Amino acid sequence: MITRLIYLLLFIAPQVLIYLYLRERLPDPERPNQARRVRTVLAGLFMLFNLPWLYVGQRLLFGGSLWGVGRIPFTGPWIAWQLMGWIYCALITLYLVGKGLWWLGEKLRGVWYVVRAGAHGISQPQREQPRTPHHASVSRRRFLARATYAYAAAGTALSANGIWSAYRLPQVTRRTLVLPDLPPGLDGLQLLHLSDLHAGIHLDEDKMQAIVAQANALRPDLIVQTGDMIDISQSYIPPYVRAFRDLSAPLGVVTVLGNHDRYTGEREVIRGCLDAGQVFVQNGCHLVERNGATLALLGIDDPHNWQVDNPQPTDIDAALRAAPPAGEAFRVLLAHRPGAWDGAVPRGIPLTLAGHIHGGQFYLPWIGWSTGRLITKYVMGHFQRERSQLYVSRGIGVVGVPIRVFTPPEIELFELRRKVGPSD
C-alpha cells in the first residue's frame, strides 16, 4: 500500500506543482476581480483534468487491476497530459534557474534590472532607468501565460499523434545484420521479427488480419515471435488463432512466451499458438535447415520472478543443452525481455531478439530518453557487444493506454549476412 501510494503521489505531483505555481504567478495582483476569475478557471481546469485519478487511485490503492485503465474514455490524452506535466515542470525549473543565474550575475556586477543597450530602440537616458517590480511582474505573467498556452498545445498535439501512432499499422524496419560466424548456407536469410502484439481491447481481429497480410507481403524465409501475443483475457485467443493461422513462411513461425501470455493463461496461449500452426519453444531449441546449414533457434520463457535486466542464465543454459554444439549450428536466442542478452553474451550467442518494452511508449527524441529506461537499459533498437548483437523491438501493440509518443509500432525484417574476412 505504501509503495503504491508513493507511485501515485509521484505521478500527481507535477499537476499539483503546476497548479500552485500558476495560481501564485499568473493572476494580476493589480486587477483583483480578474485575478479571482483566473484562479477559479485554474482550479476548474485542474479538477477537470485530474478526475481520472479518482478511478486510477482507487484501483491502485485498493488492489484492483490496472489493466482496465485503458478502457476509460480519453485515457490517452490524459496520460499525455500527465507526462507533459513533468516536461512543463522541467521547463519552468530551467527558467527559474536561468533567471536566478542572471540575477546573480547582475548582482555581482552591481547592476540591478538594467535594460540592455539598444533594446527596443530605447534612448540612452531611458536605457539607464531600472525596471520597476510592476514591469517585471507583467513580463513574468506574460511569459507564464504563453508557456501555459504552449504547454496545452503541445499536450494536445502529442496526445493526438500518440493515439494515432498506437492504432496505426506497424512500420517495417529493414536492417542487415552482419554476423561473422554465419554459415554460408544462411547467408541472405530473411528473418521477420514480431513482438508484443497484445491482441485485446486495443487490437481486434481485423487489425490482426491486416498485420498478418503486411507480414506475409514481405515474403520472409522465417518468422519469429518474442512473446505477449495476447493481452490478459483468454477471449482474445480465438480471434488470434483465426487471424494468425494465415501467417506463413517457408521455414515456419517460431514463438516464445511473454509475461502477458502468462497472465492470460500459459497453457491456453500455447495451445492457441499451436492451433495457429506455430512452433512453440520453451527453454529449448528448434532447428531450421537451409542450404545445408543449421540454424538453432533458442527459445526461453519469460522469467517467473521479475527483476531488472534479468540475464536468465538458467533458462539459457536449458535451451543450450537442447541445442547442437556451436560449431554445428548457428544460434539465435529468442527472449521476451532484452535483459537476457546479458546472459547470452558470455555464452557466445551471436544474436538475440527481444521485445517487451514497446520503446517505453513515450520517447523524447531531443534528449534521447524513454520511460522504458525505468525498466531496462535496452529500450529499443540495435545493440552490439563483442561478437554478440541484440535487437529490441518496439513491438506492435500497447499496454494499459493506447498511446505511443515518438515510439511507433514496428515489425523488423532482418537480412542475415555473413561477414567476409581475409580467409573467405
C-alpha positions as CSV (number, residue, x, y, z in Angstrom):
1,M,0.0,0.0,0.0
2,I,2.8,2.5,0.9
3,T,4.7,1.8,-2.3
4,R,1.6,2.2,-4.4
5,L,0.8,5.5,-2.6
6,I,4.3,6.8,-3.3
7,Y,3.9,6.0,-7.0
8,L,0.5,7.7,-7.1
9,L,1.9,10.8,-5.4
10,L,4.8,11.0,-7.8
11,F,2.5,10.9,-10.8
12,I,0.2,13.5,-9.4
13,A,3.0,15.8,-8.2
14,P,3.6,17.7,-11.5
15,Q,0.0,18.7,-11.8
16,V,-0.2,19.9,-8.2
17,L,3.1,21.9,-8.7
18,I,1.9,23.4,-11.9
19,Y,-1.4,24.5,-10.3
20,L,0.2,26.0,-7.3
21,Y,2.8,27.8,-9.3
22,L,0.3,29.2,-11.9
23,R,-2.1,30.2,-9.1
24,E,0.5,32.3,-7.5
25,R,2.2,33.8,-10.6
26,L,-0.4,34.1,-13.3
27,P,-3.1,36.4,-11.8
28,D,-2.5,40.1,-12.0
29,P,-2.5,41.5,-8.4
30,E,-3.5,44.9,-9.7
31,R,-6.7,43.5,-11.1
32,P,-8.3,41.6,-8.2
33,N,-11.6,40.7,-10.0
34,Q,-9.7,39.3,-13.0
35,A,-7.3,37.6,-10.6
36,R,-10.2,35.8,-8.9
37,R,-11.5,34.7,-12.2
38,V,-8.1,33.4,-13.3
39,R,-7.8,31.4,-10.1
40,T,-11.3,30.0,-10.5
41,V,-10.6,28.9,-14.0
42,L,-7.2,27.3,-13.0
43,A,-8.9,25.4,-10.2
44,G,-11.7,24.2,-12.5
45,L,-9.1,23.0,-15.1
46,F,-7.0,21.3,-12.5
47,M,-10.0,19.3,-11.2
48,L,-11.3,18.5,-14.7
49,F,-8.0,17.2,-16.0
50,N,-7.3,15.1,-12.9
51,L,-10.7,13.5,-12.4
52,P,-9.4,10.1,-13.7
53,W,-7.1,9.9,-10.7
54,L,-10.2,9.1,-8.6
55,Y,-10.6,5.9,-10.6
56,V,-6.9,5.0,-11.1
57,G,-6.1,5.8,-7.4
58,Q,-9.0,3.6,-6.2
59,R,-7.7,0.7,-8.3
60,L,-4.1,1.3,-7.4
61,L,-4.5,1.7,-3.6
62,F,-7.1,-1.0,-3.0
63,G,-5.7,-3.8,-5.0
64,G,-7.8,-3.6,-8.2
65,S,-6.2,-4.5,-11.6
66,L,-4.8,-1.6,-13.6
67,W,-5.0,-3.3,-16.9
68,G,-8.5,-2.0,-17.4
69,V,-7.4,1.6,-17.0
70,G,-7.2,1.9,-20.8
71,R,-11.0,1.5,-21.0
72,I,-11.5,4.9,-19.6
73,P,-12.6,7.3,-22.4
74,F,-9.8,9.8,-23.4
75,T,-7.2,8.0,-21.3
76,G,-4.6,8.6,-24.0
77,P,-4.8,12.4,-23.9
78,W,-5.0,12.3,-20.1
79,I,-1.8,10.2,-19.9
80,A,-0.1,12.6,-22.3
81,W,-1.3,15.5,-20.1
82,Q,0.4,13.8,-17.0
83,L,3.6,13.2,-18.9
84,M,3.6,16.8,-20.3
85,G,3.3,17.9,-16.7
86,W,6.7,16.6,-15.9
87,I,8.1,18.3,-19.0
88,Y,6.4,21.6,-18.1
89,C,7.8,21.5,-14.6
90,A,11.3,20.8,-16.0
91,L,11.0,23.8,-18.3
92,I,9.8,26.1,-15.5
93,T,12.7,24.8,-13.4
94,L,15.1,25.7,-16.2
95,Y,13.5,29.1,-16.5
96,L,13.9,29.8,-12.8
97,V,17.4,28.5,-12.6
98,G,18.4,30.7,-15.6
99,K,16.6,33.7,-14.1
100,G,18.4,33.1,-10.8
101,L,21.8,32.9,-12.5
102,W,21.1,36.1,-14.5
103,W,20.1,37.8,-11.3
104,L,23.3,36.6,-9.5
105,G,25.4,37.8,-12.4
106,E,23.8,41.2,-12.4
107,K,24.2,41.5,-8.7
108,L,27.9,40.6,-8.9
109,R,28.4,43.3,-11.4
110,G,26.4,45.7,-9.2
111,V,23.7,46.3,-11.8
112,W,20.0,45.7,-10.9
113,Y,17.4,45.3,-13.6
114,V,19.3,47.3,-16.3
115,V,17.8,47.3,-19.7
116,R,20.2,46.2,-22.4
117,A,21.7,48.8,-24.6
118,G,19.7,49.5,-27.7
119,A,16.9,47.1,-26.7
120,H,13.6,48.1,-28.3
121,G,15.1,51.3,-29.6
122,I,15.0,53.0,-26.2
123,S,17.1,56.2,-25.9
124,Q,20.2,56.2,-23.8
125,P,18.7,58.1,-20.8
126,Q,15.7,55.7,-20.8
127,R,18.0,52.8,-21.2
128,E,19.7,53.5,-17.9
129,Q,16.5,53.5,-15.9
130,P,15.9,50.4,-13.8
131,R,12.9,48.2,-14.4
132,T,10.2,48.5,-11.8
133,P,8.7,45.5,-10.0
134,H,5.5,46.2,-11.9
135,H,7.3,45.7,-15.3
136,A,9.0,42.5,-14.0
137,S,5.6,41.2,-12.8
138,V,3.9,41.9,-16.1
139,S,6.8,40.3,-18.0
140,R,6.6,37.2,-15.8
141,R,2.8,36.9,-16.2
142,R,3.2,37.2,-20.0
143,F,5.8,34.5,-20.0
144,L,3.7,32.2,-17.9
145,A,0.6,32.8,-20.0
146,R,2.5,32.0,-23.2
147,A,4.2,29.0,-21.6
148,T,0.8,27.7,-20.5
149,Y,-0.7,28.0,-23.9
150,A,2.3,26.3,-25.4
151,Y,2.1,23.5,-22.8
152,A,-1.6,22.9,-23.6
153,A,-1.0,23.0,-27.4
154,A,2.0,20.6,-27.1
155,G,0.0,18.2,-24.9
156,T,-2.9,18.2,-27.4
157,A,-0.6,17.6,-30.4
158,L,1.4,14.9,-28.6
159,S,-1.8,13.2,-27.5
160,A,-3.3,13.2,-31.0
161,N,0.0,11.9,-32.5
162,G,0.4,9.3,-29.8
163,I,-3.1,7.9,-30.1
164,W,-2.9,7.8,-33.9
165,S,0.5,6.1,-33.7
166,A,-0.9,3.4,-31.2
167,Y,-3.6,2.4,-33.7
168,R,-1.6,2.5,-36.9
169,L,-0.2,-0.5,-38.7
170,P,3.4,-1.1,-37.7
171,Q,6.3,0.4,-39.5
172,V,8.6,-2.1,-41.3
173,T,12.2,-1.7,-40.1
174,R,14.6,-3.2,-42.6
175,R,18.1,-4.0,-41.3
176,T,21.0,-6.0,-42.5
177,L,22.7,-7.9,-39.6
178,V,26.3,-8.7,-40.4
179,L,27.4,-11.8,-38.4
180,P,31.0,-13.0,-38.5
181,D,30.3,-16.7,-37.9
182,L,27.2,-17.1,-40.0
183,P,27.4,-20.3,-42.2
184,P,27.3,-19.7,-46.0
185,G,24.1,-21.6,-46.2
186,L,22.3,-19.0,-44.0
187,D,23.8,-16.0,-45.8
188,G,20.9,-13.8,-47.1
189,L,18.2,-15.4,-44.9
190,Q,15.3,-13.0,-44.5
191,L,14.1,-13.2,-40.8
192,L,10.9,-11.4,-39.8
193,H,10.6,-10.5,-36.1
194,L,7.2,-9.8,-34.5
195,S,6.8,-8.9,-30.8
196,D,4.2,-7.7,-28.3
197,L,1.1,-8.0,-30.4
198,H,-1.2,-7.6,-27.3
199,A,-4.3,-8.9,-29.0
200,G,-7.1,-7.3,-26.9
201,I,-9.2,-4.3,-26.4
202,H,-6.9,-2.0,-28.5
203,L,-6.1,-4.6,-31.2
204,D,-9.0,-6.5,-32.7
205,E,-9.3,-9.3,-35.2
206,D,-9.5,-7.0,-38.2
207,K,-6.2,-5.3,-37.2
208,M,-4.6,-8.7,-36.7
209,Q,-5.6,-9.8,-40.1
210,A,-4.1,-6.6,-41.6
211,I,-0.8,-7.2,-39.7
212,V,-0.7,-10.8,-41.0
213,A,-1.2,-9.6,-44.5
214,Q,1.5,-7.0,-44.1
215,A,3.9,-9.6,-42.7
216,N,3.2,-12.1,-45.5
217,A,3.7,-9.5,-48.1
218,L,7.3,-9.1,-47.0
219,R,7.9,-12.8,-48.0
220,P,10.4,-13.7,-45.3
221,D,12.1,-17.0,-45.1
222,L,11.4,-17.4,-41.4
223,I,9.2,-15.6,-38.8
224,V,9.8,-15.4,-35.1
225,Q,7.6,-14.0,-32.3
226,T,9.0,-13.0,-29.0
227,G,6.0,-13.0,-26.7
228,D,3.0,-11.1,-25.5
229,M,0.7,-12.3,-28.2
230,I,-2.4,-11.9,-26.0
231,D,-3.3,-9.1,-23.6
232,I,-4.8,-10.6,-20.3
233,S,-8.1,-12.0,-21.5
234,Q,-8.5,-15.6,-22.9
235,S,-11.4,-14.3,-25.0
236,Y,-8.9,-12.9,-27.5
237,I,-7.2,-16.2,-28.2
238,P,-9.7,-17.5,-30.8
239,P,-9.5,-14.2,-32.9
240,Y,-5.7,-14.5,-32.7
241,V,-5.9,-18.1,-33.9
242,R,-8.2,-17.2,-36.8
243,A,-6.0,-14.3,-37.9
244,F,-2.6,-15.8,-37.4
245,R,-3.2,-19.3,-38.9
246,D,-2.7,-17.4,-42.2
247,L,0.8,-16.2,-41.1
248,S,3.3,-18.3,-43.1
249,A,7.0,-18.5,-44.1
250,P,8.9,-21.3,-45.9
251,L,10.9,-22.1,-42.7
252,G,7.9,-21.7,-40.4
253,V,6.8,-19.5,-37.5
254,V,8.6,-19.9,-34.1
255,T,7.2,-18.4,-30.9
256,V,8.2,-17.9,-27.3
257,L,6.3,-16.9,-24.2
258,G,5.8,-13.3,-22.8
259,N,4.7,-12.1,-19.4
260,H,1.2,-11.1,-20.6
261,D,0.8,-14.6,-22.1
262,R,1.4,-16.0,-18.7
263,Y,-1.1,-13.5,-17.1
264,T,-3.6,-14.6,-19.7
265,G,-3.0,-18.3,-19.1
266,E,0.2,-20.0,-20.2
267,R,-1.3,-23.3,-21.4
268,E,-4.2,-21.6,-23.2
269,V,-1.9,-19.2,-25.1
270,I,0.5,-22.0,-26.1
271,R,-2.5,-24.1,-27.3
272,G,-3.7,-21.1,-29.4
273,C,-0.2,-20.7,-31.0
274,L,-0.1,-24.4,-31.8
275,D,-3.6,-24.2,-33.3
276,A,-2.4,-21.3,-35.5
277,G,0.3,-23.6,-36.9
278,Q,3.3,-22.2,-35.0
279,V,6.2,-23.9,-33.3
280,F,6.3,-23.0,-29.6
281,V,9.7,-23.2,-27.8
282,Q,10.0,-23.2,-24.0
283,N,13.6,-23.2,-22.7
284,G,14.5,-25.4,-25.6
285,C,15.7,-25.4,-29.2
286,H,14.1,-25.6,-32.7
287,L,16.4,-26.4,-35.6
288,V,15.9,-25.0,-39.1
289,E,17.8,-26.3,-42.1
290,R,18.7,-24.1,-45.1
291,N,21.2,-24.8,-47.9
292,G,23.0,-27.4,-45.9
293,A,23.4,-25.1,-42.8
294,T,21.6,-25.4,-39.5
295,L,20.0,-22.5,-37.5
296,A,19.4,-23.2,-33.9
297,L,16.5,-21.1,-32.5
298,L,16.9,-21.0,-28.7
299,G,13.6,-20.1,-27.1
300,I,13.4,-19.1,-23.4
301,D,10.4,-18.4,-21.2
302,D,9.6,-15.1,-19.6
303,P,11.0,-15.3,-16.1
304,H,8.6,-16.1,-13.2
305,N,10.4,-13.8,-10.7
306,W,10.8,-10.4,-12.4
307,Q,13.9,-8.3,-11.9
308,V,15.5,-5.5,-13.8
309,D,17.6,-6.9,-16.8
310,N,17.4,-10.5,-15.6
311,P,20.1,-12.3,-17.6
312,Q,18.1,-15.6,-17.2
313,P,21.2,-17.8,-17.1
314,T,19.3,-20.9,-16.0
315,D,16.8,-20.6,-18.9
316,I,19.5,-20.0,-21.5
317,D,21.5,-23.0,-20.2
318,A,18.4,-25.2,-20.5
319,A,18.0,-24.1,-24.1
320,L,21.6,-24.6,-24.9
321,R,21.5,-28.2,-23.6
322,A,18.8,-28.9,-26.1
323,A,20.9,-27.4,-29.0
324,P,23.7,-28.9,-31.1
325,P,27.3,-27.7,-30.4
326,A,28.1,-24.2,-31.6
327,G,30.2,-25.5,-34.4
328,E,27.3,-27.5,-35.8
329,A,24.6,-24.8,-35.7
330,F,24.3,-21.0,-35.7
331,R,22.5,-19.9,-32.6
332,V,19.8,-17.2,-32.3
333,L,18.2,-16.5,-28.9
334,L,14.5,-15.6,-28.8
335,A,13.7,-13.9,-25.5
336,H,10.8,-11.7,-24.4
337,R,12.8,-9.5,-22.1
338,P,16.0,-7.9,-23.5
339,G,17.9,-8.3,-20.3
340,A,18.5,-12.0,-21.4
341,W,21.2,-10.6,-23.7
342,D,23.4,-10.2,-20.6
343,G,23.3,-13.9,-20.3
344,A,23.7,-14.6,-24.0
345,V,26.9,-12.6,-24.5
346,P,29.2,-14.6,-22.2
347,R,27.8,-17.8,-23.7
348,G,28.8,-16.8,-27.2
349,I,25.3,-16.5,-28.6
350,P,25.8,-14.2,-31.6
351,L,22.3,-12.8,-32.0
352,T,19.4,-12.1,-29.5
353,L,15.9,-10.9,-30.5
354,A,13.6,-9.4,-27.8
355,G,10.8,-7.0,-27.2
356,H,8.7,-6.3,-24.0
357,I,9.5,-2.6,-23.6
358,H,7.4,-1.1,-26.5
359,G,10.1,1.6,-26.7
360,G,8.6,2.9,-23.4
361,Q,5.6,4.1,-25.4
362,F,6.9,7.6,-24.6
363,Y,10.2,8.9,-26.0
364,L,11.8,12.3,-26.0
365,P,13.9,12.4,-29.2
366,W,15.6,15.7,-28.4
367,I,17.3,14.3,-25.3
368,G,17.1,10.6,-26.2
369,W,15.2,9.5,-23.1
370,S,12.3,7.0,-22.8
371,T,10.1,5.9,-20.0
372,G,11.5,2.4,-20.8
373,R,14.7,3.4,-19.1
374,L,12.9,2.9,-15.8
375,I,12.8,-0.8,-16.7
376,T,15.9,-1.6,-18.7
377,K,19.0,-0.2,-20.3
378,Y,18.0,-1.9,-23.6
379,V,14.9,0.1,-24.5
380,M,14.7,-0.3,-28.3
381,G,16.9,-0.8,-31.3
382,H,20.2,-2.4,-32.1
383,F,23.0,-3.1,-29.6
384,Q,26.4,-4.8,-30.0
385,R,28.9,-6.1,-27.6
386,E,32.0,-8.1,-28.6
387,R,30.8,-10.6,-31.2
388,S,27.2,-10.6,-30.0
389,Q,24.2,-8.4,-31.2
390,L,20.8,-7.6,-29.7
391,Y,17.7,-6.1,-31.4
392,V,14.9,-4.9,-29.1
393,S,11.6,-4.4,-31.0
394,R,9.3,-1.5,-30.2
395,G,6.5,-4.1,-30.6
396,I,3.1,-3.8,-32.3
397,G,0.5,-3.3,-29.5
398,V,0.2,-1.2,-26.3
399,V,-0.1,-1.8,-22.6
400,G,-2.7,0.0,-20.5
401,V,-3.4,3.0,-22.6
402,P,-3.5,3.4,-26.4
403,I,-0.7,5.9,-26.8
404,R,2.8,5.9,-28.4
405,V,4.6,9.2,-28.4
406,F,7.6,9.1,-30.8
407,T,7.7,5.3,-30.5
408,P,5.7,4.0,-33.4
409,P,4.9,0.3,-33.6
410,E,7.3,-1.8,-35.7
411,I,8.0,-5.2,-37.2
412,E,11.5,-5.9,-38.3
413,L,12.7,-7.7,-41.4
414,F,16.4,-8.7,-41.0
415,E,18.7,-9.9,-43.7
416,L,21.4,-12.1,-42.2
417,R,24.7,-11.6,-43.9
418,R,28.0,-13.4,-43.5
419,K,30.9,-11.2,-42.7
420,V,33.6,-11.9,-45.3
421,G,37.0,-11.9,-43.8
422,P,40.5,-12.2,-45.4
423,S,40.3,-16.0,-45.3
424,D,37.0,-16.2,-47.2
